[in-house]
Amino acid sequence: MLFLALGFGAIQLSQAQSSDKLGGFGVRGGASFYNLGGDDVSEADYTNRVGFHAGLYTALFMTDRLALEPGIYYSVKGTQNDDAIDSRAIFNYVEVPVLFRFYPTDGLNLFLGPQISFLADSKFEGDFFGSTVTLDPDAVKETDFAAVFGVGYNLPKGFNVQGSYDLGLTPVFKDSEADVYNRGFKLSVGYTF
């Protein structure tokens, strides 16, 4: 389905669009600030872990003011704990969001949509006496569902910027009754070809 959407984006690229609402294929990346959230997480114990995200998207305009934007990204999530061993969790995902973008003005856009993420790698680390020890990563679920929403702005020459929030809806850990979710902000810069 994603490849079909990317194909339609390539076709749409050949069609004329206004310079501040470009349809087509693009690249986007930036900084991510993730933490674990939920009723069973004490916020005093954890701090945001800074990571990154990067990937590809296509913009499919359905009307002058509404676009569908599927994409695929690599994203680093996790959390840190400022405890005695400086423990941290690092989760690497391949994300597939499908966003709906609404343009109230020519450049400004508001967006929301579902996202499914596939776990590529996970590890739990802690520093013990100057060395890093990696603990068992098999406790993390292979898929993660989230709702994504945010605001963006299309700049001249195909550039765009946006800020978004990922609200994790699936508990992170397998075989756990704890309600613990991936939650985080992203700041992104993109370019539409």
BELVEN-V500492 format. One record per pair of residues at least 4 apart in sequence whose ideal C-beta (glycine too) atoms are under 7 Angstrom apart, sorted by the first residue. I is the first residue (numbers start at 1). GAP is how many residues later the second one is. Records with the same first field share a line. If there is no record, write none. Layout:
I->GAP  GAP
//
This chain:
1->4
2->4  68  70  94
3->4
4->4
5->4  53  55  65
6->4  19  52
7->4
8->4  52
9->4  15  16  49  50  51
10->15
12->11  12  48
13->10  11  12  180
15->8
17->4  5  6
18->88
19->137
20->86  87  134
21->82  85  133
22->37  132  136  170
23->36  37  38  44
24->34  35  168  169
25->33  168
26->31  33  164  165  166  167
27->29  163  164
28->27  29  160  162
29->23  24  25  159  160
30->22  23  156  157  158  159
31->19  21  156
32->19  20  21  43  44  45  152  154
33->15  17  151  152
34->14  15  17  43  44  45  148  149  150
35->11  12  13  14  44  148  149
36->5  10  43  136  144  145
37->4  144  146
38->141  142  143
39->140
40->138  139  140
41->5  139
45->36
46->33  34  35
47->33  35
49->29  30  31  39
51->24  25  26  27
52->24
53->20  21  22  133
54->19  20
55->16  17  18  19
56->15  16
57->12  13  14
58->11  12
59->8  10  133
60->7  8
61->6
62->4  5  6
65->37  38
66->34  36
67->34
68->32
69->30  32
70->28
71->26
72->22  24
73->22
74->20
75->18  20
76->14  16
77->14  16  105  107
78->10  11  12  13
79->9  10
80->8
81->6  7
83->4
85->41  42  43
86->40  41
87->38  39
88->37
89->35
90->32  33
91->28  31  49  91
92->28  29
93->24  25  26  27  51
94->23  24  26
95->20  22
96->19  20
97->16  18  51
98->15  16
99->12  13  14  49
100->11  12  13
101->8  10
102->7  8
103->5  6
104->4
107->46  47
108->45
109->43  45
110->41
111->38  39  41
112->35  36  37
113->35
114->33
115->31  33  51
116->27  29
117->26  27  29
118->24  25
119->21  23
122->15  18
123->11  14
124->10  11  13
125->7  8  9
126->7
127->5
128->5
139->34  35
140->32  33  34
141->29  31  32  33
143->27
144->24  26  38
145->24  25
146->20  21  22  23  36
147->20  22
148->16  18
149->15  16
150->12  13  14  15
151->11  12
152->8  9  10
153->7  8
154->6
155->4  5  6
158->33  34  35
159->32
160->30  32
161->27  28
162->26
163->22  24
164->22
165->20
166->16  17  18  20
167->16
168->13  14  15
169->12
171->5  8  9  10
172->8  9  10
173->5  7
//
